[in-house]
């Protein structure tokens, strides 16, 4: 297995990404580094790394965070992001990981990779801690505007992802809305509800209807589906709230025993523990990491990519979508 990593993507690139590569090294896969070759070789010398263990794919151009995604992808075909997607499309690598410009990763993937079955829109997928384990939330930023069938496809893809990462044979899938009752929500949610309801007996997951915000964390649903605008706002609020709570607790904690228990809890909440967010819907395992990712984030993303490749996430999504054909 070969996993390509964008070394020049993210706020702490390239140092933290190279550190992550070194920490994630394993005989079970090969990590391919993407970035300017000579600069990477210099970093390898500093970190005591060898190109035989971490092969380099030269990518002399860099797409910066502030650049317009689509324009940058067109202007910089030899960037670390574009080269990663190219290698994935050519099947020279099995997965691609980047903490760089997420819009550019999505644009490059959507333009450079085939779409799975009838998928019209990809979805960025996040794991949210809850009282039982985690909840799969999608879309968290790939699509500001969605059609009902997009949400239906998100539900199918999210369920297959949950089966792999959460080990749940029949995930409970809900639509994010402002009330549990059928008929609640905007026109998009109400129309999507009917798609799920009409096909309920054909699904290999349990459609539980509408889910409210608290259901994401109370353990009553395993997958929550929404449009990317709502999901991204929700995700950013949750990240900020966790950091605020941690700030207050760290300031007040004095008892060493309590501090130890708090650190165990923080480990569950820390995004570094579960890696990046898969971009589902394209023909390739593509992981988008947080822009502030450090070495541990990259290592976790590598392990997540390995798991998704081994478990055949693409084949499973393709197989389930083959049962449905939606118009409009």
C-alpha positions in Angstrom: 0.0 0.0 0.0 1.2 3.5 -0.9 -0.1 6.6 0.8 0.8 10.0 -0.5 1.1 13.0 1.9 1.1 16.7 1.0 4.1 17.9 3.0 3.5 21.6 2.1 -0.1 21.7 3.2 -1.2 23.3 6.5 -0.2 26.1 8.9 2.6 24.1 10.4 4.0 22.6 7.2 6.5 21.4 6.3 8.2 20.6 9.7 5.2 19.1 11.4 4.1 17.1 8.4 7.6 15.6 8.0 7.6 14.8 11.7 4.2 13.1 11.2 5.6 11.0 8.3 8.5 9.8 10.5 6.2 8.9 13.4 3.8 7.1 11.0 6.5 5.0 9.4 5.6 1.3 9.1 6.5 -1.8 7.1 2.8 -2.2 6.3 2.7 0.7 3.8 4.9 3.2 2.0 4.5 6.9 2.7 5.2 9.1 -0.4 6.1 12.7 0.3 4.8 15.4 -2.0 6.7 18.7 -2.2 9.7 20.5 -3.6 12.3 17.8 -3.9 15.5 19.6 -2.8 13.8 21.2 0.2 12.4 17.8 1.2 15.8 16.2 1.0 17.2 19.0 3.3 14.4 18.2 5.8 15.1 14.5 5.6 18.8 15.2 6.5 17.6 17.2 9.5 15.3 14.5 10.7 17.6 11.6 9.9 15.2 10.2 7.3 16.1 8.3 4.1 14.4 8.7 0.7 14.4 4.9 0.3 12.0 4.7 3.3 10.0 7.9 2.3 10.1 8.3 -1.5 9.7 11.8 -2.8 7.3 12.9 -5.6 8.6 16.3 -6.7 5.9 19.0 -6.5 7.6 22.4 -6.9 4.4 24.5 -6.7 2.5 25.2 -3.5 -1.2 26.2 -3.2 -1.5 28.5 -0.2 -4.4 28.7 2.2 -5.6 32.1 1.0 -5.7 31.2 -2.7 -9.0 30.7 -4.6 -9.3 26.9 -4.8 -10.5 26.5 -8.4 -8.1 29.1 -9.8 -5.1 27.7 -7.9 -5.8 24.2 -9.1 -5.8 25.4 -12.7 -2.7 27.6 -12.4 -0.6 25.2 -10.3 -0.9 21.7 -11.8 2.5 20.8 -10.3 1.5 21.7 -6.7 1.6 19.1 -4.0 -2.2 19.0 -3.9 -2.6 18.5 -7.6 0.2 16.0 -7.8 -1.3 13.9 -5.0 -4.7 13.7 -6.8 -2.9 12.9 -10.1 -1.1 10.0 -8.5 -4.3 8.8 -7.0 -6.1 9.0 -10.4 -3.2 7.1 -12.0 -3.4 4.4 -9.2 0.2 5.0 -8.3 -0.9 5.6 -4.7 -3.8 4.1 -2.8 -4.7 7.2 -0.7 -3.8 10.9 -0.5 -3.7 13.1 2.6 -3.4 16.9 2.8 -3.8 19.5 5.5 -3.6 22.3 2.9 -6.3 24.4 1.2 -9.3 22.2 1.7 -11.2 23.9 -1.2 -8.3 23.2 -3.5 -8.1 19.5 -2.4 -11.8 19.1 -3.0 -11.7 20.9 -6.4 -8.6 18.9 -7.6 -10.3 15.7 -6.5 -13.6 16.5 -8.1 -11.9 17.5 -11.3 -9.2 14.8 -11.4 -10.9 11.7 -10.1 -14.0 9.8 -11.3 -17.1 10.1 -9.3 -18.5 7.0 -7.6 -21.6 5.7 -9.4 -24.3 8.4 -9.5 -22.7 10.7 -6.9 -23.0 14.4 -8.1 -21.5 16.0 -5.0 -18.7 14.8 -2.7 -19.0 15.1 1.1 -16.4 15.9 3.7 -17.0 13.7 6.7 -16.2 14.3 10.3 -16.3 12.2 13.5 -18.0 13.9 16.4 -17.5 12.5 20.0 -20.7 11.5 21.7 -21.8 9.7 24.9 -21.3 6.2 23.3 -18.5 6.6 20.8 -18.6 8.9 17.8 -21.2 10.3 15.4 -20.4 10.6 11.7 -21.4 14.1 10.4 -21.6 15.0 6.7 -21.3 17.2 4.8 -19.1 19.6 6.8 -18.0 21.9 4.1 -17.9 20.5 0.5 -21.3 21.8 -0.6 -22.9 25.0 0.5 -26.1 24.3 -1.6 -27.5 20.8 -1.9 -30.4 19.0 -3.6 -32.5 16.3 -1.7 -30.8 13.5 -3.6 -27.4 14.8 -2.5 -28.4 14.4 1.2 -29.7 10.9 0.3 -26.4 10.0 -1.2 -24.6 11.4 1.9 -26.7 9.1 4.1 -25.6 6.0 2.1 -21.9 7.1 2.1 -22.0 8.1 5.7 -23.5 4.7 6.7 -20.8 2.8 4.9 -18.1 4.9 6.6 -19.7 4.3 10.0 -19.7 0.6 9.5 -15.9 0.7 9.0 -14.7 3.2 11.5 -17.4 2.6 14.2 -17.9 -1.1 13.6 -21.7 -0.8 13.5 -23.4 -3.3 11.2 -26.6 -1.3 10.8 -26.0 2.4 11.6 -28.8 4.7 12.6 -29.0 7.6 10.2 -30.8 10.9 10.8 -31.4 14.2 8.9 -30.3 17.3 10.8 -33.4 19.4 11.4 -35.1 21.8 13.8 -37.5 19.1 15.2 -37.9 15.4 15.3 -41.3 15.3 13.7 -41.8 14.6 10.0 -42.5 17.8 8.2 -40.1 19.9 10.3 -37.2 21.7 8.6 -36.7 23.6 5.4 -37.8 22.5 2.0 -34.5 20.7 1.4 -34.8 18.6 4.6 -38.5 17.8 4.0 -37.9 16.6 0.5 -34.8 14.5 1.5 -36.9 13.0 4.3 -39.3 11.6 1.7 -36.5 10.1 -0.3 -35.3 8.2 2.7 -38.8 7.3 3.8 -39.9 5.9 0.4 -36.8 3.7 0.2 -36.6 2.7 3.9 -37.0 -1.0 3.2 -34.2 -1.0 0.7 -31.6 0.6 2.9 -29.0 -1.4 4.7 -29.1 1.1 7.6 -31.8 2.4 9.9 -33.3 5.7 8.9 -34.4 7.3 12.1 -36.0 10.4 10.6 -35.1 13.9 11.7 -32.3 14.5 14.2 -31.8 17.6 16.3 -28.5 19.1 17.3 -28.3 17.4 20.6 -28.7 14.0 19.0 -25.2 14.3 17.5 -23.7 14.0 20.9 -26.3 12.1 23.0 -25.6 8.7 21.3 -29.0 8.2 19.7 -27.8 8.4 16.1 -24.7 7.1 14.4 -24.8 9.3 11.3 -26.2 12.8 10.8 -26.7 14.2 7.3 -26.9 17.9 6.4 -25.7 20.4 3.8 -22.1 21.6 3.9 -23.0 25.2 5.0 -24.8 23.9 8.1 -22.3 21.2 8.8 -19.3 23.4 8.5 -20.8 26.1 10.8 -21.8 23.4 13.3 -18.3 21.8 13.2 -16.5 25.1 13.7 -18.8 26.0 16.7 -18.1 22.6 18.2 -14.4 23.0 17.9 -14.5 26.4 19.5 -16.7 25.2 22.3 -14.4 22.4 23.2 -11.4 24.7 23.3 -13.3 27.2 25.5 -14.3 24.4 28.0 -10.7 23.1 28.0 -9.4 26.6 28.7 -11.7 27.1 31.7 -11.0 23.6 33.1 -7.3 23.8 32.7 -7.3 27.1 34.6 -9.4 25.7 37.5 -8.0 22.2 37.9 -5.7 21.8 40.8 -6.1 18.2 41.9 -3.6 15.9 40.1 -6.0 13.0 40.0 -8.7 15.0 38.4 -6.2 16.5 36.0 -5.3 13.0 34.9 -8.9 12.1 34.3 -9.4 15.3 32.4 -6.5 14.5 30.1 -8.1 11.1 29.3 -11.3 12.9 28.4 -9.5 15.4 26.3 -7.8 12.6 24.4 -11.3 11.5 23.2 -12.2 15.0 22.2 -8.9 15.8 20.5 -9.2 15.7 16.7 -5.6 14.5 16.5 -6.8 11.1 17.8 -8.9 10.3 14.7 -7.1 12.0 11.8 -8.7 14.0 9.0 -12.0 14.0 7.3 -12.5 11.7 4.3 -13.9 13.2 1.1 -16.5 10.6 0.1 -17.9 10.3 -3.3 -14.8 10.3 -5.5 -12.9 7.2 -6.8 -10.0 7.4 -4.4 -9.4 7.6 -0.7 -8.7 11.3 0.0 -8.3 12.6 3.5 -8.6 16.3 4.3 -6.9 17.3 7.6 -7.4 20.4 9.7 -5.2 23.3 8.6 -3.7 23.4 12.1 -2.7 19.8 11.9 0.6 18.7 13.6 2.5 15.5 13.6 0.0 13.4 15.6 -2.8 14.5 13.3 -0.9 13.3 10.2 -0.1 10.0 11.8 -3.7 9.4 12.7 -4.8 10.4 9.2 -2.3 7.9 7.7 -3.8 5.1 9.9 -7.3 6.1 8.9 -6.4 6.1 5.2 -4.9 2.6 5.7 -8.1 1.4 7.3 -10.4 2.8 4.6 -8.3 1.2 1.8 -8.1 -2.2 3.6 -11.8 -2.2 4.3 -12.7 -1.3 0.7 -14.8 1.9 1.4 -15.0 2.8 -2.3 -16.3 -0.7 -3.3 -18.9 -0.7 -0.5 -20.3 2.8 -1.4 -20.3 1.8 -5.1 -22.2 -1.4 -4.3 -24.9 0.3 -2.2 -25.4 3.2 -4.7 -26.0 0.7 -7.5 -29.4 -0.1 -5.8 -30.7 3.4 -6.3 -31.3 5.8 -9.2 -32.6 9.3 -8.4 -33.8 11.8 -10.9 -33.5 15.6 -10.6 
